[in-house]
Amino acid sequence: MNETYNSVDNMVADTNPAVLIGGITIQKNQGILVRGTVLGEVTATKVMVKTDKASVDGSEVASVILHETVDTDQASDIKAVAYKAGCFFSSALVFGGASVLADHQVQLRDVNIYTK
Protein backbone atom coordinates (compact mmCIF):
# COMPACT_ATOMS: atom_id res chain seq x y z
CA MET A 1 0.00 0.00 0.00
CA ASN A 2 1.25 3.48 -0.90
CA GLU A 3 0.46 5.91 1.91
CA THR A 4 0.00 9.58 1.20
CA TYR A 5 2.45 11.94 2.88
CA ASN A 6 0.94 15.19 4.19
CA SER A 7 3.44 17.96 4.74
CA VAL A 8 2.81 20.61 7.37
CA ASP A 9 1.71 23.22 4.82
CA ASN A 10 0.10 20.85 2.32
CA MET A 11 2.80 21.33 -0.33
CA VAL A 12 4.41 17.89 -0.58
CA ALA A 13 1.78 15.25 -1.36
CA ASP A 14 3.93 12.10 -1.37
CA THR A 15 7.49 10.90 -0.95
CA ASN A 16 7.41 8.98 -4.22
CA PRO A 17 9.07 10.18 -6.33
CA ALA A 18 11.65 11.50 -3.92
CA VAL A 19 11.64 15.24 -3.31
CA LEU A 20 14.70 16.94 -4.81
CA ILE A 21 15.61 20.54 -4.03
CA GLY A 22 18.34 22.73 -5.46
CA GLY A 23 19.53 26.27 -5.91
CA ILE A 24 18.15 28.62 -8.56
CA THR A 25 18.45 32.27 -9.54
CA ILE A 26 15.25 34.32 -9.67
CA GLN A 27 14.92 37.47 -11.75
CA LYS A 28 14.69 40.65 -9.70
CA ASN A 29 11.68 43.01 -9.56
CA GLN A 30 8.82 40.49 -9.70
CA GLY A 31 7.42 41.38 -6.30
CA ILE A 32 6.83 38.73 -3.67
CA LEU A 33 6.76 35.19 -5.03
CA VAL A 34 5.12 32.80 -2.58
CA ARG A 35 6.14 29.25 -1.72
CA GLY A 36 4.62 26.99 -4.36
CA THR A 37 5.06 29.41 -7.27
CA VAL A 38 5.82 27.50 -10.47
CA LEU A 39 8.80 28.96 -12.31
CA GLY A 40 10.24 28.74 -15.80
CA GLU A 41 13.67 29.72 -17.05
CA VAL A 42 14.20 32.70 -19.34
CA THR A 43 16.37 31.22 -22.09
CA ALA A 44 18.50 34.32 -22.74
CA THR A 45 19.40 35.07 -19.11
CA LYS A 46 19.04 31.65 -17.40
CA VAL A 47 17.07 33.23 -14.53
CA MET A 48 13.70 32.01 -13.27
CA VAL A 49 10.40 33.90 -13.46
CA LYS A 50 6.80 32.94 -12.71
CA THR A 51 5.75 30.64 -15.53
CA ASP A 52 3.10 31.98 -17.87
CA LYS A 53 1.73 30.12 -20.89
CA ALA A 54 1.60 33.41 -22.84
CA SER A 55 5.34 34.07 -22.51
CA VAL A 56 7.66 33.44 -25.44
CA ASP A 57 11.04 33.78 -23.72
CA GLY A 58 11.40 30.20 -22.49
CA SER A 59 9.66 30.83 -19.17
CA GLU A 60 6.41 29.48 -20.61
CA VAL A 61 7.87 26.03 -19.89
CA ALA A 62 7.37 25.15 -16.22
CA SER A 63 10.47 23.62 -14.65
CA VAL A 64 10.63 24.09 -10.84
CA ILE A 65 8.48 24.99 -7.82
CA LEU A 66 9.62 27.66 -5.41
CA HIS A 67 10.50 26.19 -2.01
CA GLU A 68 10.22 29.37 0.05
CA THR A 69 8.55 32.77 -0.26
CA VAL A 70 10.94 35.32 -1.80
CA ASP A 71 10.82 39.10 -2.11
CA THR A 72 12.32 39.79 -5.53
CA ASP A 73 12.19 43.57 -5.26
CA GLN A 74 15.97 43.77 -4.93
CA ALA A 75 18.81 45.49 -6.75
CA SER A 76 20.02 42.23 -8.29
CA ASP A 77 18.78 38.73 -9.08
CA ILE A 78 18.04 36.55 -6.05
CA LYS A 79 19.45 33.15 -5.09
CA ALA A 80 16.72 30.82 -3.82
CA VAL A 81 15.82 27.16 -3.35
CA ALA A 82 13.32 25.28 -5.50
CA TYR A 83 11.78 21.84 -5.73
CA LYS A 84 13.21 20.12 -8.80
CA ALA A 85 11.34 16.82 -8.39
CA GLY A 86 8.61 15.31 -6.24
CA CYS A 87 4.86 14.97 -5.84
CA PHE A 88 2.92 18.07 -4.76
CA PHE A 89 -0.66 19.06 -4.01
CA SER A 90 -2.05 20.88 -7.03
CA SER A 91 -3.92 23.29 -4.75
CA ALA A 92 -0.58 24.57 -3.40
CA LEU A 93 0.77 25.65 -6.80
CA VAL A 94 0.73 29.25 -8.07
CA PHE A 95 1.05 30.15 -11.76
CA GLY A 96 1.61 33.40 -13.63
CA GLY A 97 -0.81 35.16 -15.96
CA ALA A 98 -3.83 33.10 -16.91
CA SER A 99 -1.95 29.81 -16.57
CA VAL A 100 -3.42 26.86 -14.67
CA LEU A 101 -2.04 23.43 -13.86
CA ALA A 102 -3.50 21.86 -17.02
CA ASP A 103 -1.36 24.24 -19.12
CA HIS A 104 1.88 22.98 -17.57
CA GLN A 105 1.21 19.48 -16.22
CA VAL A 106 3.02 17.64 -19.02
CA GLN A 107 6.03 19.98 -18.73
CA LEU A 108 6.21 19.34 -15.00
CA ARG A 109 6.01 15.57 -15.48
CA ASP A 110 8.88 15.84 -17.96
CA VAL A 111 11.08 17.11 -15.09
CA ASN A 112 9.77 14.53 -12.58
CA ILE A 113 7.31 16.85 -10.83
CA TYR A 114 3.89 15.28 -10.24
CA THR A 115 0.65 16.53 -8.67
CA LYS A 116 -2.28 15.11 -6.72
FENNORNOR-V497810 format. One record per pair of residues at least 4 apart in sequence whose C-alpha atoms are under 7 Angstrom apart, sorted by the first residue. I is the first residue (numbers start at 1). J is the second residue. D is the distance in whole Angstrom. If there is no record, write none. Layout:
BEGIN
i = (I:I)
j = (J:J)
d = (D:D)
END
This chain:
BEGIN
i = (4:4:5:5:5:6:6:6:7:7:7:10:10:11:11:11:12:12:12:13:13:13:13:14:14:15:15:15:16:16:17:17:18:18:19:19:20:20:20:20:21:21:21:21:22:22:22:22:23:23:23:23:24:24:24:24:25:25:25:25:25:25:26:26:26:26:26:26:26:27:27:27:27:27:28:28:28:28:28:28:29:29:29:30:30:31:31:31:32:32:32:33:33:33:33:34:34:34:35:35:35:35:36:36:36:36:36:36:37:37:37:37:37:37:38:38:38:38:38:38:38:38:38:39:39:39:39:39:39:39:39:40:40:40:40:40:40:40:40:40:40:40:41:41:41:41:41:41:42:42:42:42:42:42:43:43:49:50:50:51:51:51:51:51:51:52:52:52:52:52:52:53:53:53:54:55:55:56:61:62:62:62:63:63:64:64:64:65:65:65:66:66:66:67:67:67:68:72:85:85:85:86:86:86:87:87:87:88:88:88:89:89:90:90:95:95:99:101:104:105:106:107:108:108:108:109:109)
j = (13:14:13:14:15:10:12:13:11:12:13:89:92:88:89:92:87:88:89:87:88:89:116:87:88:19:86:87:86:87:86:87:85:86:85:86:83:84:85:86:81:82:83:84:81:82:83:84:79:80:81:82:79:80:81:82:47:48:77:78:79:80:47:48:49:77:78:79:80:47:48:49:77:78:72:73:74:76:77:78:72:73:74:72:73:71:72:73:70:71:72:37:69:70:71:68:69:70:66:67:68:69:65:66:67:92:93:94:50:65:66:93:94:95:50:51:62:64:65:66:93:94:95:48:49:50:51:62:63:64:65:48:49:50:51:58:59:60:61:62:63:64:46:47:48:49:58:59:46:47:48:57:58:59:57:58:59:95:96:59:60:61:62:95:96:59:60:95:96:97:99:60:99:103:60:59:60:60:107:104:107:108:108:111:82:83:84:82:83:84:81:82:83:81:82:83:81:78:111:112:113:112:113:114:113:114:115:114:115:116:115:116:115:116:99:100:103:105:108:109:110:111:112:113:114:113:114)
d = (6:5:5:5:6:6:6:6:6:5:7:7:7:6:6:6:6:4:6:5:5:5:7:5:7:6:7:7:7:7:5:6:7:5:5:4:6:5:5:6:7:5:4:5:6:6:7:7:7:6:5:6:6:5:6:7:5:6:6:6:5:6:5:5:6:6:5:6:7:6:6:6:5:7:5:6:6:6:5:6:5:4:6:5:6:6:5:5:6:4:6:6:6:5:6:7:4:6:5:5:4:5:6:5:6:6:5:6:7:6:5:6:4:6:6:6:6:6:5:6:7:6:6:6:5:4:5:6:6:5:6:5:6:6:5:7:4:6:5:5:5:7:6:5:4:6:6:5:5:6:6:6:5:5:6:5:7:6:5:5:5:7:6:6:5:7:5:7:5:5:6:5:6:7:7:6:5:6:6:6:6:6:6:7:6:6:5:5:5:7:7:4:6:6:5:6:7:7:7:5:5:6:5:6:6:5:5:6:5:6:5:5:5:6:6:6:6:6:6:6:6:7:6:5:7:5:6)
END
